[in-house]
């Protein structure tokens, strides 16, 4: 598996910043088609820094990408759109157990 970002404890993960801002992190998982290359990985890393994406985890064997994101800033559809804009061949969401 490939991890991009920081690994947190339990999910959903709540982060407090200077006691003023509260963020709730949620996970979403998608199937994907084409295996991402170096350019796509760079785009993913940039996306994480700007848009509240905490972790992006690819599982090549299962062809899934799992994203932990700030639910106070975006929704699942926005995450899928950003992955597509980064060049990831995102398909349908996968239900998380």
C-alpha positions as CSV (number, residue, x, y, z in Angstrom):
1,X,0.0,0.0,0.0
2,X,1.1,3.6,-0.6
3,X,0.3,6.3,2.0
4,X,0.4,10.0,1.4
5,X,-0.2,12.2,4.4
6,X,-0.2,11.6,8.1
7,X,-1.6,8.5,9.9
8,X,-4.1,9.3,12.6
9,X,-5.5,7.1,15.4
10,X,-9.2,6.2,15.3
11,X,-11.6,7.4,12.7
12,X,-13.4,9.8,12.5
13,X,-10.5,11.9,13.8
14,X,-11.2,15.3,15.4
15,X,-8.4,17.9,15.3
16,X,-8.3,21.1,17.4
17,X,-6.3,24.0,16.2
18,X,-5.5,26.7,18.8
19,X,-8.8,25.9,20.5
20,X,-10.7,27.9,17.9
21,X,-11.2,25.6,14.9
22,X,-12.7,22.1,15.0
23,X,-12.3,19.8,12.1
24,X,-13.8,16.4,11.7
25,X,-12.0,14.0,9.4
26,X,-13.9,11.3,7.5
27,X,-12.8,8.5,5.2
28,X,-14.1,7.7,1.7
29,X,-12.9,4.9,-0.6
30,X,-13.2,4.7,-4.3
31,X,-12.3,2.0,-6.9
32,X,-10.0,3.2,-9.6
33,X,-9.0,2.0,-13.1
34,X,-5.6,3.1,-14.4
35,X,-2.6,2.9,-12.0
36,X,-1.5,6.4,-11.0
37,X,1.9,7.5,-12.2
38,X,4.5,10.0,-10.8
39,X,2.7,13.1,-12.1
40,X,-0.6,12.0,-10.5
41,X,1.2,11.4,-7.2
42,X,2.7,14.8,-7.2
43,X,-0.8,16.3,-7.9
44,X,-2.2,14.3,-5.0
45,X,0.5,15.6,-2.6
46,X,-0.2,19.2,-3.6
47,X,-4.0,18.6,-3.2
48,X,-3.4,17.3,0.3
49,X,-1.5,20.5,1.3
50,X,-4.2,22.9,0.1
51,X,-7.6,21.4,0.5
52,X,-7.8,19.6,3.8
53,X,-6.9,16.2,2.6
54,X,-5.2,14.4,5.4
55,X,-4.4,10.9,4.0
56,X,-4.5,9.4,0.6
57,X,-3.9,5.6,0.6
58,X,-3.7,3.5,-2.6
59,X,-4.1,-0.3,-2.5
60,X,-2.9,-1.5,-5.9
61,X,-4.0,-5.1,-5.3
62,X,-7.6,-4.1,-4.7
63,X,-7.5,-1.1,-7.0
64,X,-8.9,1.3,-4.3
65,X,-7.9,4.7,-3.0
66,X,-8.9,5.7,0.5
67,X,-9.0,9.4,1.4
68,X,-9.3,11.0,4.9
69,X,-10.6,14.5,4.5
70,X,-11.9,17.4,6.5
71,X,-15.7,17.0,6.3
72,X,-16.2,20.6,7.5
73,X,-14.6,21.8,4.2
74,X,-15.8,19.3,1.6
75,X,-18.0,16.4,0.8
76,X,-17.4,13.0,-0.8
77,X,-18.3,14.3,-4.3
78,X,-15.7,17.1,-4.0
79,X,-13.0,14.6,-3.0
80,X,-13.8,12.4,-6.1
81,X,-13.7,15.5,-8.3
82,X,-10.3,16.5,-6.9
83,X,-8.9,13.0,-7.4
84,X,-10.1,13.1,-11.0
85,X,-8.5,16.6,-11.5
86,X,-5.2,15.1,-10.2
87,X,-5.5,12.5,-13.0
88,X,-6.8,9.5,-10.9
89,X,-9.2,7.3,-12.8
90,X,-11.8,7.3,-10.0
91,X,-14.7,4.9,-10.3
92,X,-17.6,4.1,-7.9
93,X,-17.3,4.6,-4.1
94,X,-16.8,1.6,-1.9
95,X,-18.7,1.1,1.3
96,X,-16.5,1.1,4.3
97,X,-17.2,-1.4,7.1
